[in-house]
Amino acid sequence: MTHTTTDRPAGDTGRTGGAIVPVLAFAGIVVAVMQTLLVPVIKDLPQLLSTSPSNATWVLTSTLLSGAVATPIMGRLGDLYGKRRLLITSLSVMVAGALISALTSDLLTMIVGRTLQGFAMGAIPLGIGLMRDLLPREKLPSAMALMSSSIGVGGGLALPLAALIAQNSDWHALFYGAAGLGTLAIVLTLIVVPESPTRAEGTFDVLGTIGLSVGLVLFLLPITKGSDWGWTSGTTLGLFAASAVVLLLWGVLELRLDAPLVDLRTTARPAVLFTNLASIMVGVSFFVVSLVLPQLLQLPTSTGYGLGQSMVTAGLIVAPLGLTMMFTAPVYARLSARYGPKITLILGLLIIAIGYGAGLGLMSAAWQSVVIAVVLGAGIGLAYSSLPALIVGAVPASETGAANGLNTLMRSIGTSVSSAVIGMVLANTANHVGGVAIPTMHGFRVSFLIATGAVAVGLLLALFLPGRRPAQPQLRASSEEDANLARAEEALAAAGFRGRVLDAEGSPVARAKVTLIDQRGRQAGATLSAEDGSYAVAVPAQGAYVLAARASGHGPFASSATHAGAEGAVDLDLLLPGETVSA
């Protein structure tokens, strides 16, 4: 049996632990800003770039496509090589893209810059993975909720700020501002956030990366351009068919690999599968309000239903959508602790349904738009906050980045579908006056009905999610990790590892999380140490493993050890921080 340290402690997070969450959430908000940065100038892009309207849409489409492709890839790279390292890489690529866009009015160069900006979407799952690896368990629910909601928070807050800049300055200033925010996020991350000690073993799946990238582009391209090309055109249908073939072949490849880009077997678990499907519906519902309310608010009152607000005022009226999502995170933490993330997801979807249902009759005044934004922000905030908790609770720690990357991708697919469908609805129901298409109230209401339908589907999917496991009363168990502690006595007599978790002075560390990781980088078992520091974890088979331990107020620690299979329980003490000691 060997005992060698594989990872040194990441450092003392006590001094910076309180700042980790706001810094990572700020990075998420900065990334989300890229999605709505150009919304205030969408109608002016053809003139600004001296191109046709159809070509100008590529400025938005390129960011969407690159973000969708990069999200699961950056998550997997983070699991392999360090989540902090890849987070900084994502932000650096975004800054480079923003500077390229700031310095050009050429369409092709602008598309290149916007494509690079889309790569930053990988920061969301990377931030969630860092939180799981670095934060104490009691702080994790609210932290992940804030990180997940940052997508909506950043998008909502960016609208009024971008509108104010675009209305009073050269539109290139939008990109300079984005580059500045990205640089600030990089500096804060370098100062505050330590690297995660958790690593997945294996190699990066290059062929799987190419297959997923090609399949996603072939799928998302006709979704975003279908309205322009025609939904029944040969190009649109051909791309959808090609996407189905490529993704099918990609799935067969992934199932045969020992270290795939996406573990499809894990993804097929009910908790992961239904969470990802529900995420698509949440993405659809979020983007509908972002498309409808700004247009309704800015239409002239001469239409009979437009509210005649300026670009900046419309952005300010919609801003409560993002603010409410941000303030919902601590509320989610309390609700989730009591009822579980499945119930909070269902509650969030119900609130979204109420918001869209009420919105059908609340479109005649600006204050009514504020009410809609607040209600929908609360519902979307609860729903978004629940998604990473459901994913994290269903996958091993070594797969957190890739799994959350896939979940973020599902939300992106939802927003892409929403953008395409709502754009088609508003275009087909518009009145044409002097060659200008003006959206109608009928189109707005149909859009809200579509969002309500998507929420209904999401509710149905959420009902199939596994419920929270019953607690163990004698141990005050409130999660699967606590339930594992109740089964520790059984593992003492089985083949596995046992011992005590101790601090540097040799004192026992209670409720430290001990994770067993196999040679493929996957979690093979986990438990919590008892009040006297003792732990026990069974091994599924003989072989080499890594025992990783972490606890609040202590640096994380990991060590490799081998179990011969026939020797029963192997005694092994773990020091936090320090060396492994044979008992």
MARMI-139378 format. One record per residue (C-alpha): x, y, z; residue in one letter. Coordinates in steps of 0.05 Angstrom, whole numbers, padded with zeros to 5 digits, always signed. Layout:
N
XYZA/...
//
This chain:
583
+00000+00000+00000M/+00028+00068-00018T/+00013+00137+00010H/+00035+00195-00032T/+00007+00265-00033T/-00024+00282-00100T/-00047+00352-00085D/-00022+00404-00036R/-00074+00445+00000P/-00099+00501-00043A/-00085+00551+00010G/-00120+00582+00068D/-00188+00603+00043T/-00207+00632+00111G/-00181+00701+00096R/-00214+00705+00028T/-00272+00657+00037G/-00322+00712+00046G/-00300+00746-00018A/-00299+00684-00062I/-00374+00684-00073V/-00382+00758-00094P/-00320+00754-00139V/-00344+00692-00175L/-00415+00721-00180A/-00386+00786-00209F/-00349+00745-00261A/-00414+00711-00279G/-00451+00777-00285I/-00395+00805-00330V/-00402+00744-00375V/-00477+00751-00379A/-00470+00824-00400V/-00442+00799-00466M/-00510+00768-00483Q/-00550+00833-00480T/-00494+00884-00493L/-00519+00901-00563L/-00594+00897-00551V/-00602+00973-00549P/-00569+00981-00618V/-00597+00919-00653I/-00640+00958-00701K/-00582+01004-00719D/-00529+00949-00731L/-00540+00945-00807P/-00525+01019-00814Q/-00468+01019-00763L/-00433+00960-00798L/-00452+00980-00870S/-00485+00914-00884T/-00553+00881-00894S/-00599+00864-00836P/-00590+00789-00847S/-00514+00796-00844N/-00518+00841-00783A/-00553+00786-00743T/-00489+00746-00745W/-00460+00794-00694V/-00510+00765-00644L/-00512+00694-00672T/-00436+00684-00669S/-00435+00699-00594T/-00491+00650-00581L/-00459+00594-00621L/-00390+00602-00591S/-00419+00606-00521G/-00459+00542-00531A/-00398+00505-00558V/-00349+00531-00506A/-00391+00518-00444T/-00385+00442-00437P/-00314+00443-00465I/-00288+00494-00415M/-00324+00456-00359G/-00287+00391-00377R/-00220+00427-00384L/-00231+00458-00316G/-00244+00389-00285D/-00179+00364-00315L/-00131+00422-00308Y/-00160+00469-00256G/-00225+00509-00255K/-00193+00575-00233R/-00142+00570-00290R/-00197+00559-00342L/-00241+00614-00311L/-00185+00664-00321I/-00173+00637-00391T/-00247+00646-00408S/-00247+00718-00383L/-00182+00734-00419S/-00210+00710-00485V/-00272+00752-00473M/-00230+00814-00460V/-00191+00802-00524A/-00256+00795-00563G/-00284+00859-00533A/-00223+00899-00552L/-00225+00872-00623I/-00298+00893-00629S/-00283+00961-00599A/-00232+00977-00652L/-00271+00959-00714T/-00334+00974-00755S/-00319+00919-00805D/-00371+00863-00804L/-00323+00804-00808L/-00276+00831-00755T/-00335+00847-00710M/-00360+00775-00717I/-00292+00749-00697V/-00291+00793-00635G/-00362+00773-00616R/-00345+00699-00625T/-00288+00706-00576L/-00334+00741-00527Q/-00380+00681-00528G/-00326+00635-00501F/-00334+00669-00433A/-00400+00632-00421M/-00358+00575-00394G/-00345+00618-00332A/-00413+00602-00303I/-00403+00526-00294P/-00330+00537-00275L/-00352+00586-00220G/-00404+00536-00194I/-00351+00481-00193G/-00302+00525-00154L/-00356+00540-00103M/-00369+00466-00093R/-00295+00452-00084D/-00277+00511-00039L/-00336+00531+00003L/-00363+00500+00067P/-00426+00459+00055R/-00471+00506+00094E/-00453+00564+00048K/-00459+00526-00017L/-00535+00531-00033P/-00539+00607-00032S/-00472+00615-00067A/-00490+00569-00124M/-00558+00603-00128A/-00526+00671-00138L/-00476+00644-00189M/-00531+00610-00229S/-00575+00672-00227S/-00518+00715-00250S/-00537+00698-00322I/-00603+00734-00313G/-00576+00787-00266V/-00523+00809-00315G/-00570+00808-00374G/-00622+00849-00337G/-00574+00901-00309L/-00537+00909-00375A/-00599+00934-00412L/-00606+01003-00379P/-00531+01014-00375L/-00519+00994-00447A/-00578+01037-00468A/-00550+01097-00430L/-00481+01089-00462I/-00508+01077-00532A/-00555+01138-00527Q/-00501+01186-00503N/-00436+01160-00533S/-00404+01123-00591D/-00430+01051-00592W/-00359+01024-00590H/-00356+01048-00518A/-00399+00988-00501L/-00341+00942-00517F/-00289+00984-00481Y/-00334+00980-00419G/-00341+00904-00427A/-00265+00897-00433A/-00255+00938-00370G/-00305+00896-00330L/-00272+00832-00355G/-00203+00857-00335T/-00229+00875-00265L/-00260+00805-00259A/-00193+00773-00277I/-00154+00815-00226V/-00204+00800-00170L/-00203+00726-00187T/-00127+00724-00184L/-00126+00759-00117I/-00185+00726-00082V/-00201+00657-00112V/-00153+00599-00098P/-00147+00540-00146E/-00191+00479-00133S/-00154+00417-00107P/-00203+00371-00142T/-00181+00340-00209R/-00210+00290-00256A/-00162+00238-00283E/-00157+00221-00356G/-00143+00258-00421T/-00181+00311-00458F/-00229+00281-00510D/-00208+00319-00573V/-00250+00279-00621L/-00311+00284-00576G/-00300+00359-00572T/-00299+00366-00648I/-00362+00322-00654G/-00401+00361-00602L/-00379+00428-00631S/-00400+00409-00702V/-00466+00379-00678G/-00484+00440-00636L/-00468+00489-00692V/-00509+00448-00742L/-00567+00448-00692F/-00565+00520-00667L/-00551+00552-00734L/-00619+00536-00765P/-00653+00554-00700I/-00623+00624-00700T/-00629+00634-00775K/-00692+00594-00791G/-00735+00656-00794S/-00690+00686-00848D/-00679+00622-00888W/-00749+00594-00880G/-00766+00537-00832W/-00783+00489-00888T/-00725+00509-00934S/-00674+00456-00956G/-00619+00492-00918T/-00656+00492-00852T/-00681+00420-00856L/-00614+00396-00882G/-00576+00426-00824L/-00624+00396-00773F/-00616+00328-00806A/-00540+00334-00807A/-00541+00355-00734S/-00581+00293-00715A/-00532+00247-00751V/-00469+00280-00722V/-00496+00281-00650L/-00518+00208-00656L/-00448+00187-00679L/-00418+00231-00624W/-00461+00196-00572G/-00437+00128-00595V/-00365+00151-00591L/-00373+00180-00521E/-00403+00115-00494L/-00341+00077-00518R/-00289+00123-00486L/-00260+00115-00416D/-00253+00191-00408A/-00308+00223-00450P/-00321+00297-00456L/-00391+00285-00430V/-00407+00223-00389D/-00473+00205-00422L/-00487+00150-00371R/-00485+00202-00315T/-00526+00249-00358T/-00579+00195-00366A/-00592+00192-00291R/-00663+00217-00277P/-00638+00274-00232A/-00592+00300-00287V/-00635+00285-00347L/-00699+00318-00323F/-00660+00377-00294T/-00628+00390-00361N/-00695+00383-00398L/-00728+00431-00348A/-00670+00479-00358S/-00688+00486-00432I/-00758+00508-00412M/-00732+00557-00360V/-00686+00587-00414G/-00746+00595-00461V/-00787+00631-00407S/-00730+00677-00388F/-00717+00703-00458F/-00790+00716-00476V/-00796+00774-00426V/-00729+00801-00449S/-00754+00805-00521L/-00825+00829-00509V/-00824+00883-00454L/-00769+00928-00484P/-00806+00930-00551Q/-00873+00943-00519L/-00845+00999-00477L/-00810+01034-00535Q/-00866+01031-00586L/-00898+01099-00597P/-00965+01113-00564T/-00994+01128-00633S/-00999+01053-00644T/-01054+01051-00592G/-01017+01002-00546Y/-00944+01024-00546G/-00920+01058-00482L/-00875+01111-00514G/-00815+01104-00468Q/-00743+01122-00486S/-00689+01070-00495M/-00659+01085-00426V/-00726+01088-00390T/-00747+01021-00420A/-00681+00990-00396G/-00693+01018-00326L/-00764+00990-00324I/-00739+00920-00344V/-00680+00924-00295A/-00721+00897-00235P/-00721+00830-00272L/-00646+00822-00258G/-00647+00856-00190L/-00702+00810-00164T/-00664+00749-00189M/-00603+00772-00149M/-00642+00783-00085F/-00677+00716-00093T/-00613+00677-00080A/-00614+00681-00003P/-00689+00666-00003V/-00675+00604-00046Y/-00622+00580+00004A/-00672+00580+00062R/-00727+00547+00021L/-00680+00495-00008S/-00652+00478+00061A/-00722+00463+00086R/-00756+00433+00025Y/-00701+00414-00024G/-00682+00442-00093P/-00737+00402-00129K/-00792+00438-00091I/-00759+00506-00101T/-00754+00492-00176L/-00828+00475-00178I/-00845+00537-00137L/-00803+00580-00184G/-00839+00552-00246L/-00907+00565-00214L/-00888+00638-00200I/-00864+00645-00273I/-00931+00617-00297A/-00968+00667-00253I/-00925+00724-00279G/-00939+00708-00352Y/-01012+00694-00339G/-01021+00761-00305A/-00979+00794-00358G/-01031+00778-00411L/-01075+00832-00379G/-01019+00879-00354L/-00992+00912-00416M/-01025+00980-00415S/-00979+01020-00369A/-00905+01024-00352A/-00917+01008-00278W/-00950+00943-00300Q/-00886+00924-00336S/-00848+00935-00271V/-00896+00887-00236V/-00887+00834-00290I/-00811+00842-00286A/-00810+00834-00210V/-00856+00772-00209V/-00819+00738-00266L/-00752+00756-00235G/-00772+00722-00170A/-00795+00659-00206G/-00737+00655-00255I/-00688+00668-00197G/-00716+00610-00157L/-00715+00564-00218A/-00645+00583-00240Y/-00619+00576-00168S/-00647+00506-00163S/-00613+00478-00225L/-00540+00475-00203P/-00559+00445-00136A/-00597+00389-00171L/-00538+00376-00217I/-00484+00380-00162V/-00524+00332-00119G/-00526+00280-00174A/-00455+00278-00201V/-00385+00265-00171P/-00342+00325-00151A/-00293+00309-00207S/-00348+00319-00259E/-00379+00383-00231T/-00351+00430-00284G/-00371+00387-00344A/-00440+00371-00316A/-00457+00444-00300N/-00428+00463-00368G/-00478+00417-00401L/-00534+00446-00358N/-00515+00517-00378T/-00515+00493-00450L/-00587+00469-00441M/-00607+00538-00418R/-00572+00569-00478S/-00611+00522-00524I/-00674+00546-00489G/-00658+00619-00501T/-00639+00603-00573S/-00705+00568-00586V/-00742+00625-00552S/-00707+00678-00593S/-00723+00642-00659A/-00795+00625-00643V/-00814+00692-00612I/-00779+00729-00668G/-00819+00689-00719M/-00885+00702-00681V/-00873+00777-00675L/-00853+00781-00749A/-00914+00742-00774N/-00963+00782-00732T/-00932+00850-00746A/-00966+00908-00782N/-00926+00937-00840H/-00929+01012-00843V/-00886+01048-00894G/-00844+00986-00903G/-00830+00981-00828V/-00854+00920-00789A/-00888+00941-00723I/-00902+00886-00672P/-00974+00880-00650T/-01007+00869-00583M/-01032+00803-00610H/-00960+00781-00623G/-00939+00801-00552F/-00996+00761-00521R/-00982+00700-00564V/-00909+00705-00541S/-00931+00705-00468F/-00976+00644-00481L/-00916+00607-00511I/-00876+00623-00449A/-00933+00597-00405T/-00934+00533-00446G/-00859+00524-00437A/-00866+00533-00362V/-00922+00481-00361A/-00876+00431-00395V/-00821+00449-00346G/-00868+00435-00288L/-00885+00367-00315L/-00811+00350-00323L/-00796+00375-00252A/-00847+00328-00223L/-00806+00269-00249F/-00744+00292-00211L/-00724+00246-00153P/-00746+00274-00086G/-00699+00289-00030R/-00679+00227+00009R/-00709+00221+00079P/-00665+00246+00135A/-00633+00202+00189Q/-00664+00231+00253P/-00611+00206+00301Q/-00557+00243+00262L/-00599+00303+00242R/-00585+00284+00170A/-00607+00337+00121S/-00574+00314+00056S/-00545+00254+00021E/-00477+00269+00051E/-00506+00266+00122D/-00541+00201+00105A/-00474+00172+00084N/-00450+00185+00155L/-00506+00141+00181A/-00480+00084+00139R/-00407+00092+00161A/-00412+00038+00214E/-00430-00013+00160E/-00369+00006+00120A/-00323-00006+00180L/-00332-00080+00173A/-00328-00079+00097A/-00270-00074+00050A/-00249-00001+00047G/-00211+00054+00082F/-00222+00078+00153R/-00187+00124+00201G/-00192+00193+00230R/-00190+00264+00201V/-00143+00307+00244L/-00119+00378+00243D/-00046+00400+00246A/-00045+00393+00322E/-00074+00323+00320G/-00144+00343+00343S/-00203+00308+00310P/-00241+00345+00255V/-00316+00332+00256A/-00360+00332+00194R/-00302+00335+00146A/-00322+00310+00077K/-00280+00250+00054V/-00287+00233-00019T/-00261+00169-00052L/-00240+00180-00125I/-00223+00122-00171D/-00170+00118-00225Q/-00218+00147-00277R/-00227+00210-00235G/-00298+00192-00214R/-00327+00193-00145Q/-00330+00122-00118A/-00355+00139-00049G/-00362+00195+00001A/-00377+00205+00075T/-00371+00255+00132L/-00326+00246+00193S/-00360+00235+00260A/-00353+00279+00321E/-00289+00242+00341D/-00261+00252+00271G/-00270+00179+00250S/-00291+00162+00180Y/-00302+00098+00139A/-00314+00091+00065V/-00322+00025+00027A/-00286+00011-00039V/-00325-00018-00098P/-00265-00059-00122A/-00191-00068-00109Q/-00143-00018-00140G/-00113+00051-00132A/-00155+00109-00105Y/-00149+00181-00083V/-00177+00201-00015L/-00194+00275-00014A/-00214+00310+00051A/-00238+00380+00064R/-00272+00417+00121A/-00292+00488+00139S/-00233+00528+00165G/-00181+00478+00140H/-00142+00472+00076G/-00163+00414+00031P/-00119+00353+00025F/-00115+00292-00021A/-00074+00228-00019S/-00068+00166-00063S/-00075+00097-00032A/-00082+00026-00058T/-00130-00027-00033H/-00113-00100-00047A/-00185-00123-00040G/-00174-00180+00009A/-00146-00141+00067E/-00213-00116+00095G/-00212-00044+00121A/-00146-00007+00112V/-00130+00041+00168D/-00111+00110+00143L/-00111+00176+00180D/-00116+00243+00144L/-00087+00309+00168L/-00117+00376+00147L/-00071+00405+00125P/-00011+00358+00128G/+00012+00289+00109E/-00024+00223+00108T/-00007+00180+00168V/-00015+00104+00173S/-00055+00088+00235A/
//
